Amino acid sequence: MSNHELGTKLHVTNPSTSDSVLKYQALLHNYIAAPASKVIITPLTGLKYKDKTQGGIQVLEERQEVDVIRATDSVYPSAPGTYDVKWPGAGLNIKTTGFPDVVIWNPNEEIGKGISDLEERGWYVNITVVFT
């Protein structure tokens, strides 16, 4: 790892004395301080996702660049594992291993105002990329 990278590893141990399989789900929430109205996330084109803002309907992602201009809660199963998150003048690359799904989330103003532990106007400058 180089000076400009941040890494996280998750290790899960099954303490059971039997040969039973331990089923679990891990979620890594990455809150990114960026202007939500100008952020784009790639590559998600061609993937099916669940739009949780629309009751969980399944949608085919047709956008070349995914944005969070409106309230967004999109679950992409079997996502590529490498993502570019960009906004004017900055951005970052995210790489995952062992996390097949990605969630793109931003409550935007209409929902964000009702989230008590979200800083004032936090919806404006934070998007969340969750790996499951």
Secondary structure in CASP SS format (residue, H / E / C, confidence):
PFRMAT SS
TARGET T0000
AUTHOR 0000-0000-0000
METHOD secondary structure of the structure
MODEL  1
M C 1.00
S C 1.00
N C 1.00
H C 1.00
E C 1.00
L C 1.00
G C 1.00
T C 1.00
K C 1.00
L C 1.00
H C 1.00
V C 1.00
T C 1.00
N C 1.00
P C 1.00
S C 1.00
T C 1.00
S C 1.00
D C 1.00
S C 1.00
V C 1.00
L C 1.00
K C 1.00
Y C 1.00
Q C 1.00
A C 1.00
L C 1.00
L E 1.00
H E 1.00
N E 1.00
Y E 1.00
I E 1.00
A E 1.00
A C 1.00
P C 1.00
A H 1.00
S H 1.00
K H 1.00
V C 1.00
I E 1.00
I E 1.00
T E 1.00
P C 1.00
L C 1.00
T C 1.00
G C 1.00
L C 1.00
K E 1.00
Y E 1.00
K E 1.00
D E 1.00
K H 1.00
T H 1.00
Q H 1.00
G C 1.00
G C 1.00
I E 1.00
Q E 1.00
V E 1.00
L E 1.00
E C 1.00
E C 1.00
R C 1.00
Q C 1.00
E C 1.00
V E 1.00
D E 1.00
V C 1.00
I C 1.00
R C 1.00
A C 1.00
T E 1.00
D E 1.00
S E 1.00
V E 1.00
Y E 1.00
P C 1.00
S C 1.00
A C 1.00
P C 1.00
G C 1.00
T E 1.00
Y E 1.00
D E 1.00
V E 1.00
K E 1.00
W E 1.00
P C 1.00
G C 1.00
A E 1.00
G E 1.00
L E 1.00
N E 1.00
I E 1.00
K E 1.00
T C 1.00
T C 1.00
G C 1.00
F C 1.00
P C 1.00
D C 1.00
V E 1.00
V E 1.00
I E 1.00
W E 1.00
N E 1.00
P C 1.00
N H 1.00
E H 1.00
E H 1.00
I H 1.00
G H 1.00
K C 1.00
G C 1.00
I C 1.00
S C 1.00
D C 1.00
L C 1.00
E C 1.00
E C 1.00
R C 1.00
G H 1.00
W H 1.00
Y H 1.00
V H 1.00
N E 1.00
I E 1.00
T E 1.00
V E 1.00
V E 1.00
F E 1.00
T C 1.00
END
